[in-house]
Amino acid sequence: MSNTKKRNISVLGPEEFTGIKLQKPAEYAAGLPAVKVALQHAFKEMGVTKSIKTLSQMNQKEGFDCPGCAWPDPDKPSKLGEYCENGVKAIAEEATNKRVDKNFFAKYSVEELSHWSDYQIGKSGRLTEPMVLKPDSVHYEPISWQDAFKLIADKLKALDSPDEGVFYTSGRSSNEAAFLYGLFIRAFGTNNMPDCSNMCHESSGVALNETLGIGKGSVKLEDFDKAEVVMVIGQNPGTNHPRMLSALQKCKENGGKVISVNPLEEAGLIRFKNPQEIKGVLASGTALTDIHLQVKINQDVSLLKVILKKLASIDKEKEGVFDHEFIKTYTSGYENLLKDLETYSESELIELCGVEESVIDKAVQLLSQKSKIIICWAMGLTQHKNGVDNIKECVNLLLLKGSLGKPGSGTCPVRGHSNVQGDRTVGIMHHVSPVLNEAIKNTFGFVPPEKEGLDTVHAIQAMNQGRAKVFIALGGNFVSAASDTEYTAQALQNCDLTVNISTKLNRTHIVAGKTALILPTLGRSELDQKNGKPRFFTVENSMGKVHQSKGMLKPASENLISEPEIIGGIAQAYFKNDHPVNWKELSMDYELIREKIELVIKGFNGIKDKSKGSGFYLPNNVRDLDFSKLPEGKAQFSCCDLPKHVLKKDELLLMTIRSHDQFNTTIYGLDDRYRGIYNERRIVLMNPNDVSRHKLKKFDIINMISNYDDKERKASNFLIIPYNIPEGNIAAYFPETNVLVPYNHYADKSNTPISKSIVVTLETPVQ
C-alpha cells in the first residue's frame, strides 16, 4: 500500500470476495431483463415519481443529455425514451436521493473510507457543499465557496512556475465549462491540460489526423441505415454503448452485414432484443453478427493485413474489389502499401491473429463485394503500444474500398464519456495550436503560453517526482482511471493541493494531496438557473453534432453551483480584477461564453440558435473528401508494423475490460449479466486449456503479476473463470487491474497506456 506520513490510506481498497455466482453467458442483449434491471436501479436511487419525470426528459430535444456515453440521439427520439439500461443507471447515480454532507464526513475519516470498495464509495450519494481536508486532518470539513477559491488562488500563486500546476478534465463537462476552464489555464500560464481522452481515445485522434486530417469519425447516425457492412472491432457496444445496437439493428433490417472482431464473443453483438419493439419483447429479436473473428489480444493488425492481402489478390484477378478511381483521386501511398503487404506471409499472419482461415475468407469474400463499409472501434484498439497503427490499418481498408465521403461509409471511433469529444474541440489539449492561440489573443487580449503541456502519463510522472504540486480536476475519478494505481496515488499524495470538482464521492477524493478540496457541482439533469431564468449547456456527440442540454430536476443541494461558476470563482480569486477577461461576468452568462466560443473555435458560427433543437454538425473534411491539409493534399495510406508480443511459457496477455454493471470507473452494481458473472468483480476470464496448463481449476484464487523495467506490480486475490477467450489471453475488470499497468509504457505517438495488452504471470497466494 502507498501511504502518506499522516494518513493511513488504502490505495487499492478491499481485496475480499463478495460471493460469486455463475450462470451461462447470455445469448442476447437488452430485452425485458434490461428494462427490469434499469427500472430497479432508477426506483432504488430516485423513487418512482422522480424516475418517471427524469427519464421522460433524458435525451429529448428540450431535455438533458445522458451523462453516460456519447452515442448520438436520432433526430426523432422514440416516444418511449431514447436511452438504454446503462444510461438509466448513469442518471440514477447522478439523481440519487442519497446525500454526502458534513455529517457524513464527520462520521467517516478518509482512512476509513479508503477501505471501502469503489462500489461502496460511489453509492454514498451526492456531494452537497464544499469540503476541505487539511494537512493535519483525516476528516473533511465544510469550507465556504469564497474561502475555497481563495485557498486555490493562494496555492497557485505560491508555485514557482505555472507549469507546476496540473489541470485535468473529464469528458462529462459541457462545452461552456471546458472552454472557460481551458481559457483560465492558458491565462494562468500553462498548457498542462491532461484529459480523459489521453487515457482512452488519443490513439484514434493521432491516427485519424495523420491519415485523414481530422481526429474525429466521419459517419453520421443515418449512415448505419445505408451501410452494406459494419465492422465492430475491439468494442463491446452491448455494455458500453447499448444505443448503438439500434443502429446495427437498422443496418441488418436494411440488408447490411455485421462483422465483429474481438477476443470475446459478446452478447450484445450476438443478438439484440429491442425493448421498444414487440419482436424484441415477445420474439427472438435481431441477430446482429454475421461473421465473428475471434482475434487474439492486440493482433488486429495481423488480422487486417491478411484480409488486405487476400483482397489485393482478388483485386488482381477481378475488377471492382478496390476502388481504383478513389485511390487515384484522393489517396497517397497505395503502391507502398502493396509492397509492404507482400513482405508478410499469409500463414504467419493467420497464426499470429489466431482466427481460422475459413472464417477470415468469409469476411474477405463479403468485403470484396461491398463498398459501403463503416468501421467502428473503441479502446480494444487504442490502448496498446501500437494503438495508432491499429487505427491506421482500419483506415487502409476503408481507403482501398473507397469507403469514405459517401453515405453508409466511414470511420466511427466510438467515444466513451458524453462530451469527451466536445472538450477537445473547444480547446482542452496539452498540445499548442497556433491558430487557437491567435484567436484567444485577438478575442481576449492576452497571449497564451507556447510551451507544450503535460498529458496524463507525463502529468502523473511530474507529480510523483515533485515537479508539479497542484492538481485540479474538472470531473472524473483520476486515481481509479489512470494506469499504475499505486504510482498515480503517490503522485496525488505528493501534491500540496488537490481539487476535485465533482457530483459524487469517489476514490480520488480520498487518495488526496496534503490539502484537498471537494467542490460539488450541479449534475447534467439538474435545473441550472440565474435570476430565475434557466440556462442550458451544449455538448458534442461522438459524430460531431453539437446540441443543447437543459436540466430540470431540483438540485441536490442549495449550495451547489455550476462548473462555469466554479471556474470563474477560481479565476476571479486568482486574477482579482487585474486581467483583460471579466471572469465573473463570463462565468455567469453562458450565452456570452457561447459568443466567445463562436469567435475562437472554427465551426461554431451561430451556435446560439443552431444548438437548440436537434443541433448542428461541425465541419468535417472527410465527409467533403477534402484532404488539402495533408501531404500532397491526399489521404494517407500507412505501412504498419506488427505488434511485438513475445511471451514466455508461463506468461499471459491480459486485457482490462468493463463489467456490464459499470461505466468507466463508476460501478453501478456487481453483476456482469451478459457474461453470466454475478456478485463479484475480482475474476479472471481464462481459456480452459490455459486453466489446465497452469494446473488450475474454476474458482481457484490467483494473483496477477506484471514486471516491466524490473519493477514488479501485483493485483491480488482473483478467481479463475474458464471462458471462451483465445489461448494465451486473459481478461479482468478495471479499475481493479489498473495497478498492473506500468505508468511508463504507452502507445507510440499518443501516449495512451497499454491497458489492453499487459504481460502477466500468475501465482497462487500463500494461504
Stockholm file with secondary structure:
# STOCKHOLM 1.0

chainA/1-767         MSNTKKRNISVLGPEEFTGIKLQKPAEYAAGLPAVKVALQHAFKEMGVTKSIKTLSQMNQKEGFDCPGCAWPDPDKPSKLGEYCENGVKAIAEEATNKRVDKNFFAKYSVEELSHWSDYQIGKSGRLTEPMVLKPDSVHYEPISWQDAFKLIADKLKALDSPDEGVFYTSGRSSNEAAFLYGLFIRAFGTNNMPDCSNMCHESSGVALNETLGIGKGSVKLEDFDKAEVVMVIGQNPGTNHPRMLSALQKCKENGGKVISVNPLEEAGLIRFKNPQEIKGVLASGTALTDIHLQVKINQDVSLLKVILKKLASIDKEKEGVFDHEFIKTYTSGYENLLKDLETYSESELIELCGVEESVIDKAVQLLSQKSKIIICWAMGLTQHKNGVDNIKECVNLLLLKGSLGKPGSGTCPVRGHSNVQGDRTVGIMHHVSPVLNEAIKNTFGFVPPEKEGLDTVHAIQAMNQGRAKVFIALGGNFVSAASDTEYTAQALQNCDLTVNISTKLNRTHIVAGKTALILPTLGRSELDQKNGKPRFFTVENSMGKVHQSKGMLKPASENLISEPEIIGGIAQAYFKNDHPVNWKELSMDYELIREKIELVIKGFNGIKDKSKGSGFYLPNNVRDLDFSKLPEGKAQFSCCDLPKHVLKKDELLLMTIRSHDQFNTTIYGLDDRYRGIYNERRIVLMNPNDVSRHKLKKFDIINMISNYDDKERKASNFLIIPYNIPEGNIAAYFPETNVLVPYNHYADKSNTPISKSIVVTLETPVQ
#=GR chainA/1-767 SS CCCCSSCCCCSSCCCCCCCCEECCCCSSEEHHHHHHHHHHHHHHHHCHHHHHHHHTTBTCTTSBCCSSBCCCCCSSCCTTCSCCHHHHHHHHHHTCSCEECHHHHHHSCHHHHTTSCHHHHHTTCEECSCEEECTTCSSCEECCHHHHHHHHHHHHHTSSSGGGEEEEECTTSCHHHHHHHHHHHHHHTCCCCCBHHHHHTHHHHHHHHHHHSCSSCCCCTTHHHHCSEEEEESCCHHHHCTTHHHHHHHHHHTTCEEEEECSSCCGGGTEEECTTSHHHHTSCCEECCSEEECCCTTCHHHHHHHHHHHHHHHHHHSTTSSCHHHHHHHEECHHHHHHHHHTSCHHHHHHHHCCCHHHHHHHHHHHHHCCCEEEEECHHHHSSTTHHHHHHHHHHHHHHHTCSSSTTCEEEECCSBTTHHHHHHTTCCSSCCHHHHHHHHHHHSSCCCCSCCCCHHHHHHHHHTTSCCEEEEESSCHHHHSSSHHHHHHHHHHSSEEEEEESBCCHHHHSCCSEEEEEEBCCTTBCCEETTEECCEEEECTTSEEEEECCCBCCSCTTCBCHHHHHHHHHHHHHTTCSSSCHHHHHHCHHHHHHHHHHHSTTCTTHHHHTSTTCEECCCTTTTTCCTTSGGGSEECCCCCCCCCCCCTTCEEEEEECCTTEETTEECCSCBGGGTEESCCCEEEECHHHHHHTTCCTTCEEEEEEEETTEEEEEEEEEEEECSCCTTEEEEETTTTGGGSCTTCBCTTTCCBCTTCEEEEEECCCC
#=GC SS_cons         CCCCSSCCCCSSCCCCCCCCEECCCCSSEEHHHHHHHHHHHHHHHHCHHHHHHHHTTBTCTTSBCCSSBCCCCCSSCCTTCSCCHHHHHHHHHHTCSCEECHHHHHHSCHHHHTTSCHHHHHTTCEECSCEEECTTCSSCEECCHHHHHHHHHHHHHTSSSGGGEEEEECTTSCHHHHHHHHHHHHHHTCCCCCBHHHHHTHHHHHHHHHHHSCSSCCCCTTHHHHCSEEEEESCCHHHHCTTHHHHHHHHHHTTCEEEEECSSCCGGGTEEECTTSHHHHTSCCEECCSEEECCCTTCHHHHHHHHHHHHHHHHHHSTTSSCHHHHHHHEECHHHHHHHHHTSCHHHHHHHHCCCHHHHHHHHHHHHHCCCEEEEECHHHHSSTTHHHHHHHHHHHHHHHTCSSSTTCEEEECCSBTTHHHHHHTTCCSSCCHHHHHHHHHHHSSCCCCSCCCCHHHHHHHHHTTSCCEEEEESSCHHHHSSSHHHHHHHHHHSSEEEEEESBCCHHHHSCCSEEEEEEBCCTTBCCEETTEECCEEEECTTSEEEEECCCBCCSCTTCBCHHHHHHHHHHHHHTTCSSSCHHHHHHCHHHHHHHHHHHSTTCTTHHHHTSTTCEECCCTTTTTCCTTSGGGSEECCCCCCCCCCCCTTCEEEEEECCTTEETTEECCSCBGGGTEESCCCEEEECHHHHHHTTCCTTCEEEEEEEETTEEEEEEEEEEEECSCCTTEEEEETTTTGGGSCTTCBCTTTCCBCTTCEEEEEECCCC
//
